[in-house]
Amino acid sequence: MSREQTGATVLVTGAAGFIGSHVAERLLARGDAVIGLDNFDTFYDPALKRANLRAALGHPRFHLVEGDLRERALLDRLLTDHGVTAVVHLAARAGVRPSLVDPELYADVNVRGSAVVFEAARAAGVTRVIYASSSSVYGGNEKLPFAEDDPVDHPVSPYAATKKANELQAHVYARLFGMTMIGLRFFTVYGPRQRPEMAIAAFTRRLAEGRPVPMYGDGGSRRDYTYIDDIVDGVLAALDRGRGYRIYNLGESATTTLARLIELIAAELGVTPEIERHPEQPGDVPATWADISRAREELGYDPQVPVEEGIRRYVAWFRGGRGAAP
Ligand SMILES: NC(=O)c1ccc[n+]([C@@H]2O[C@H](COP(=O)([O-])OP(=O)(O)OC[C@H]3O[C@@H](n4cnc5c(N)ncnc54)[C@H](O)[C@@H]3O)[C@@H](O)[C@H]2O)c1
C-alpha cells in the first residue's frame, strides 16, 4: 500500500464505528489522508470501537481526534488545522428501538450535532459533505421498493425523524451556499464489526452459544441487508461523483425475511435454531427494500455481495473470535 498522500484529506466523523472504520481504511488504502473524529460513546463497548480502529491507527496518514462533534470549537480547529477538503459525516446515535428510550439524546447528537458539522464545514470553506441518512426515513411506506422520490414525511421512530431532519438541514447548505451535500440512505448494513446490538451480530452470538434467538413478529418482516463492502463503495462513489443536493439509496435491492435470516446464520454455524417469539416492536417497519437505480446511474454503484455470501463472510469473521458482546 502506498504511504504517500495522493488524494484528499477527509474528515470522517464516527470513524471508530462500524461503517466509519471501514470507510477510513478504504480511504487510506487509496491514498487519501483521514482525520477520524469519534467520542467513543458507550452506546456499545468502546473497547470494540478501539479494536475497529486497529488497522487505521497504524497508518501514517490517519489522525485520530477523540472528541464530541457537538463542540463547535473543536470542529473549527480540526477542519482548518488539517486542511480538510471533504467531510464524511457518519457519527450518530444509531438504532431505532433505543431512540424510543432517549429521544432527546438522539435529537441532540443527530440533529444538533449535524448542525454543528455542516455549519463548521461551511465556515471552513469545505464544500463537499457526505452524510449518513437511513432507510428508516421511509417509515411504513407501502410502495416497494423504496425510491428516493417517495414521500418521507411519516417517520415512525425518533431516530428516523432525526435522519429526515439531517436531509432538510443539508438542503439548506446546498441551496444557500452552493455546497455539495450528499445524503446516503443506508439499508441495514452488516459485515465484520457490525454494531453488536444489530440483528445479525446478536443472532450469530446467541446461536453460537446455544441460546434461543428472539423473533419479533411472525418472522415475515423483510429487510434489504447490505454488505459493508458495498456500502463503502457507495460512500466513496458519492464522495468522488456526488454533485449538488442529492439523496441516494444504498442497499442490495433484495429482501430477506427474518425467519430466513435466522436459518441462514444457523446453517452457516451448523446449529439448529431455537426461536423465542415476541410481539412486534413499536418503531419496526414490515419491510425495507431499496430501489437503487439512481445510485447505479449517477454513482456507478453496483452491489456485489448477496446475503448468503455476506452471512458466510460474517460468520467466518465471527469464528475468528471477533464478534464480542456489547
Ligand atoms: N449500520 C446500519 O445498518 C445503518 C443503517 C442506516 C444508517 N446508518 C447510519 O450510519 C452511521 C454509522 O452507523 P454505524 O452502524 O457505523 O454506527 P456506530 O455506532 O458503530 O458508529 C457511530 C460512531 O459515532 C460515534 N459518535 C456518536 N456520537 C458522537 C459524538 N457526539 N461525537 C463524536 N462521535 C460520536 C460513536 O462513538 C460511534 O463510533 C450512523 O449515522 C447511522 O445512523 C447505519
Ligand as a Chemical Component Dictionary entry (heavy atoms), coordinates in Angstrom:
data_LIG
# 
_chem_comp.id                   LIG 
_chem_comp.type                 NON-POLYMER 
_chem_comp.pdbx_formal_charge   0 
_chem_comp.three_letter_code    LIG 
# 
loop_
_chem_comp_atom.comp_id 
_chem_comp_atom.atom_id 
_chem_comp_atom.alt_atom_id 
_chem_comp_atom.type_symbol 
_chem_comp_atom.charge 
_chem_comp_atom.model_Cartn_x 
_chem_comp_atom.model_Cartn_y 
_chem_comp_atom.model_Cartn_z 
_chem_comp_atom.pdbx_ordinal 
LIG N1  N1  N 0  -25.464 0.246  10.408 1  
LIG C1  C1  C 0  -26.586 0.434  9.707  2  
LIG O1  O1  O 0  -27.257 -0.516 9.286  3  
LIG C2  C2  C 0  -27.065 1.827  9.404  4  
LIG C3  C3  C 0  -28.244 1.964  8.645  5  
LIG C4  C4  C 0  -28.702 3.246  8.334  6  
LIG C5  C5  C 0  -27.983 4.350  8.755  7  
LIG N2  N2  N 1  -26.844 4.185  9.496  8  
LIG C6  C6  C 0  -26.114 5.396  9.921  9  
LIG O2  O2  O 0  -24.743 5.226  9.562  10 
LIG C7  C7  C 0  -23.912 5.883  10.525 11 
LIG C8  C8  C 0  -22.893 4.885  11.084 12 
LIG O3  O3  O 0  -23.578 3.814  11.714 13 
LIG P1  P1  P 0  -22.820 2.594  12.404 14 
LIG O4  O4  O 0  -23.679 1.409  12.279 15 
LIG O5  O5  O -1 -21.400 2.553  11.929 16 
LIG O6  O6  O 0  -22.880 3.057  13.944 17 
LIG P2  P2  P 0  -21.753 3.076  15.085 18 
LIG O7  O7  O 0  -22.482 3.355  16.353 19 
LIG O8  O8  O 0  -20.910 1.848  15.012 20 
LIG O9  O9  O 0  -20.863 4.317  14.677 21 
LIG C9  C9  C 0  -21.160 5.651  15.060 22 
LIG C10 C10 C 0  -19.932 6.244  15.731 23 
LIG O10 O10 O 0  -20.215 7.618  16.043 24 
LIG C11 C11 C 0  -19.620 7.904  17.285 25 
LIG N3  N3  N 0  -20.332 9.027  17.909 26 
LIG C12 C12 C 0  -21.585 9.018  18.428 27 
LIG N4  N4  N 0  -21.871 10.214 18.947 28 
LIG C13 C13 C 0  -20.790 11.008 18.751 29 
LIG C14 C14 C 0  -20.490 12.338 19.076 30 
LIG N5  N5  N 0  -21.373 13.110 19.737 31 
LIG N6  N6  N 0  -19.284 12.843 18.742 32 
LIG C15 C15 C 0  -18.379 12.066 18.083 33 
LIG N7  N7  N 0  -18.613 10.781 17.744 34 
LIG C16 C16 C 0  -19.805 10.254 18.087 35 
LIG C17 C17 C 0  -19.753 6.620  18.098 36 
LIG O11 O11 O 0  -18.809 6.535  19.146 37 
LIG C18 C18 C 0  -19.557 5.552  17.026 38 
LIG O12 O12 O 0  -18.203 5.109  16.991 39 
LIG C19 C19 C 0  -24.851 6.461  11.562 40 
LIG O13 O13 O 0  -25.133 7.800  11.205 41 
LIG C20 C20 C 0  -26.105 5.622  11.419 42 
LIG O14 O14 O 0  -27.251 6.320  11.848 43 
LIG C21 C21 C 0  -26.376 2.942  9.818  44 
# 
loop_
_chem_comp_bond.comp_id 
_chem_comp_bond.atom_id_1 
_chem_comp_bond.atom_id_2 
_chem_comp_bond.value_order 
_chem_comp_bond.pdbx_ordinal 
LIG N1  C1  SING 1  
LIG C1  O1  DOUB 2  
LIG C1  C2  SING 3  
LIG C2  C3  SING 4  
LIG C2  C21 DOUB 5  
LIG C3  C4  DOUB 6  
LIG C4  C5  SING 7  
LIG C5  N2  DOUB 8  
LIG N2  C6  SING 9  
LIG N2  C21 SING 10 
LIG C6  O2  SING 11 
LIG C6  C20 SING 12 
LIG O2  C7  SING 13 
LIG C7  C8  SING 14 
LIG C7  C19 SING 15 
LIG C8  O3  SING 16 
LIG O3  P1  SING 17 
LIG P1  O4  DOUB 18 
LIG P1  O5  SING 19 
LIG P1  O6  SING 20 
LIG O6  P2  SING 21 
LIG P2  O7  DOUB 22 
LIG P2  O8  SING 23 
LIG P2  O9  SING 24 
LIG O9  C9  SING 25 
LIG C9  C10 SING 26 
LIG C10 O10 SING 27 
LIG C10 C18 SING 28 
LIG O10 C11 SING 29 
LIG C11 N3  SING 30 
LIG C11 C17 SING 31 
LIG N3  C12 SING 32 
LIG N3  C16 SING 33 
LIG C12 N4  DOUB 34 
LIG N4  C13 SING 35 
LIG C13 C14 SING 36 
LIG C13 C16 DOUB 37 
LIG C14 N5  SING 38 
LIG C14 N6  DOUB 39 
LIG N6  C15 SING 40 
LIG C15 N7  DOUB 41 
LIG N7  C16 SING 42 
LIG C17 O11 SING 43 
LIG C17 C18 SING 44 
LIG C18 O12 SING 45 
LIG C19 O13 SING 46 
LIG C19 C20 SING 47 
LIG C20 O14 SING 48 
# 
